[in-house]
Amino acid sequence: MSRREQVQLGVLHLDRVLHALSDPVRLAIVVQLHHEGESSCAALDGGRPKSTMSHHFRVLREAGLVQTTVHGVTHMNHLCREPLDAAFPGLLDSIISAAARVG
């Protein structure tokens, strides 16, 4: 079973979640989605190249942190809070809180 199939079935792995959040760009995306809710890729790219952002969004999706839906030509992203909070209670809140203190 591929990583994508595992995430779709609701199987989250702590090592993948923490790896995804270990990168400052990906952490910033998660924090922004936490505060703003659903956002487009363009609103989250911070002026970075599209190829770089595609990689970051793929890592976040494969870890189960973010879900991307397509609306015409716009890719909308939202934070997958419920499955994350069910699998790892308090983890995401702790990380977002710590990021706010550092940033």
C-alpha positions as CSV (number, residue, x, y, z in Angstrom):
1,M,0.0,0.0,0.0
2,S,1.4,3.4,-1.0
3,R,1.8,6.4,1.4
4,R,-1.1,8.1,-0.4
5,E,-3.4,5.2,0.0
6,Q,-2.5,4.9,3.7
7,V,-3.3,8.6,4.3
8,Q,-6.6,8.3,2.4
9,L,-7.5,5.4,4.7
10,G,-6.8,7.5,7.7
11,V,-3.5,6.0,8.7
12,L,-1.2,8.7,10.0
13,H,2.4,8.1,11.0
14,L,4.0,10.4,13.6
15,D,7.4,10.3,11.9
16,R,5.9,11.6,8.6
17,V,3.9,14.3,10.4
18,L,7.0,15.5,12.3
19,H,9.2,15.3,9.2
20,A,6.7,17.4,7.3
21,L,6.6,20.0,10.1
22,S,10.4,20.1,10.5
23,D,10.8,22.3,7.5
24,P,10.2,26.1,8.2
25,V,8.3,26.6,4.9
26,R,6.0,23.7,5.6
27,L,5.5,24.7,9.2
28,A,4.6,28.3,8.1
29,I,2.0,26.9,5.6
30,V,0.4,24.8,8.4
31,V,0.4,27.8,10.8
32,Q,-1.1,30.0,8.1
33,L,-3.8,27.4,7.3
34,H,-4.6,27.2,11.0
35,H,-5.2,30.9,11.2
36,E,-6.9,31.5,7.9
37,G,-8.6,28.3,7.1
38,E,-8.7,27.3,3.5
39,S,-6.2,29.1,1.2
40,S,-5.0,28.8,-2.3
41,C,-1.5,27.7,-3.2
42,A,-0.8,31.2,-4.5
43,A,-1.8,32.7,-1.1
44,L,0.6,30.4,0.7
45,D,3.7,30.4,-1.6
46,G,5.4,33.4,-0.1
47,G,6.9,34.3,-3.5
48,R,8.7,31.0,-3.7
49,P,9.0,29.1,-7.1
50,K,6.1,26.9,-8.0
51,S,8.3,23.8,-8.2
52,T,9.5,24.3,-4.7
53,M,6.0,24.8,-3.4
54,S,4.7,21.7,-5.2
55,H,7.3,19.7,-3.3
56,H,6.3,21.2,0.1
57,F,2.5,20.7,-0.6
58,R,3.2,17.0,-1.6
59,V,5.1,16.3,1.6
60,L,2.3,17.9,3.7
61,R,-0.4,15.9,1.8
62,E,1.5,12.6,2.1
63,A,1.9,13.2,5.8
64,G,-1.9,13.8,6.2
65,L,-1.5,17.4,7.3
66,V,-3.1,19.1,4.3
67,Q,-5.8,18.3,1.8
68,T,-5.8,20.0,-1.6
69,T,-8.9,20.4,-3.7
70,V,-9.1,21.8,-7.2
71,H,-11.7,24.5,-8.0
72,G,-11.2,25.3,-11.7
73,V,-7.6,26.5,-12.0
74,T,-7.2,27.2,-8.3
75,H,-5.8,24.7,-5.8
76,M,-7.3,25.2,-2.4
77,N,-5.7,23.8,0.7
78,H,-7.0,23.1,4.1
79,L,-5.6,21.7,7.3
80,C,-6.7,18.2,8.2
81,R,-7.3,18.9,11.9
82,E,-9.8,16.3,12.9
83,P,-7.8,13.2,11.8
84,L,-4.6,14.7,13.2
85,D,-6.2,15.6,16.6
86,A,-7.8,12.2,16.8
87,A,-4.5,10.4,16.1
88,F,-2.2,12.7,18.1
89,P,-4.2,14.8,20.6
90,G,-2.7,18.2,21.3
91,L,0.3,17.7,19.0
92,L,-0.6,20.2,16.3
93,D,-1.8,22.8,18.9
94,S,1.5,22.5,20.7
95,I,3.6,22.9,17.6
96,I,1.6,25.9,16.4
97,S,1.9,27.5,19.8
98,A,5.6,26.9,19.9
99,A,6.0,28.3,16.3
100,A,4.1,31.4,17.4
101,R,6.5,31.9,20.3
102,V,9.6,31.5,18.1
103,G,8.3,33.5,15.1
